[in-house]
Amino acid sequence: MPTPSGSSTSAFDRTAASILDLTKSSLSKFDQVLAAQAQSSSKDGLETRLADFNLWASAVGPIAKSGLSLDSRLQRLPDDLAIVKAVLLMLSDSLEYYASLS
């Protein structure tokens, strides 16, 4: 069944993804959108948001080694883990929507 973002992945599958996977997916989508916006005036804003996201990732550590990663640190805090995943999923959906506008 399609999700509101138009993908065929179920909501359960999306929320089952790790923070690491969702972070990598968001970084990939940023790169795809920026590549498609090569001559756009909005590219500067996207590059700024990507820089912000990279700062967040560097500070919080979603891509850190196992045991130090955000997934590991939030393992015993399921509500906090769910919030971070939900925000990453919203970012991913927003990037997909933005890409569809061009």
C-alpha positions in Angstrom: 0.0 0.0 0.0 1.4 3.4 -0.9 2.3 5.8 1.9 1.4 9.5 1.8 4.9 10.2 0.4 4.0 7.9 -2.6 6.4 5.1 -1.7 5.3 1.5 -1.6 7.0 0.8 1.7 4.6 0.3 4.6 4.7 2.7 7.6 5.7 -0.3 9.7 8.8 -0.9 7.6 9.7 2.7 7.7 9.6 3.0 11.4 11.4 -0.3 11.9 14.5 1.3 10.2 17.3 2.3 12.4 18.3 6.0 13.0 21.5 5.1 11.2 19.6 4.0 8.1 17.2 6.9 8.2 20.1 9.4 8.6 21.9 7.9 5.6 18.7 7.9 3.6 18.2 11.6 4.4 21.8 12.4 3.4 21.3 10.6 0.1 18.0 12.5 -0.6 19.7 15.8 0.1 22.4 14.9 -2.4 19.8 13.9 -5.0 17.8 17.1 -4.5 20.9 19.2 -4.7 22.0 17.5 -7.9 18.6 18.2 -9.4 18.7 21.8 -8.3 22.1 22.5 -9.8 21.1 25.9 -11.3 18.3 26.8 -8.9 18.2 29.9 -6.7 17.0 27.7 -3.9 20.2 25.6 -3.9 21.8 27.9 -1.3 19.0 27.2 1.1 19.2 23.5 0.6 23.0 23.6 1.1 22.4 25.4 4.3 19.9 22.8 5.5 22.3 20.0 4.6 25.1 21.8 6.6 22.7 22.0 9.5 21.9 18.3 9.2 25.6 17.4 9.0 26.2 19.5 12.2 23.4 17.6 13.9 24.8 14.3 12.8 28.3 15.2 13.9 27.1 16.4 17.3 24.5 13.7 18.1 26.3 10.7 16.5 23.6 8.8 14.5 26.4 7.4 12.3 28.8 6.6 15.2 30.2 3.1 15.8 27.9 0.6 17.4 27.6 1.1 21.1 28.2 4.9 20.7 25.5 5.5 18.1 22.2 7.2 18.8 20.4 4.0 18.1 22.4 2.3 20.9 22.1 5.2 23.3 18.3 5.5 22.8 17.7 1.7 23.0 16.3 2.0 26.5 14.3 5.1 25.7 11.7 3.9 23.2 9.7 7.2 23.2 12.8 9.3 22.5 13.9 6.8 19.8 10.4 7.0 18.2 10.6 10.8 18.2 14.0 11.0 16.5 12.8 8.4 13.9 9.6 10.4 13.3 11.6 13.6 12.7 13.9 11.8 10.3 11.0 10.3 8.4 9.4 13.8 8.1 12.6 15.2 6.8 12.8 12.3 4.3 9.2 12.9 3.2 9.8 16.6 2.9 12.9 16.1 0.7 10.9 13.7 -1.5 8.1 16.2 -1.9 10.6 19.0 -2.7 12.2 16.8 -5.3 8.8 16.1 -6.9 8.2 19.9 -7.3 11.0 20.3 -9.8 
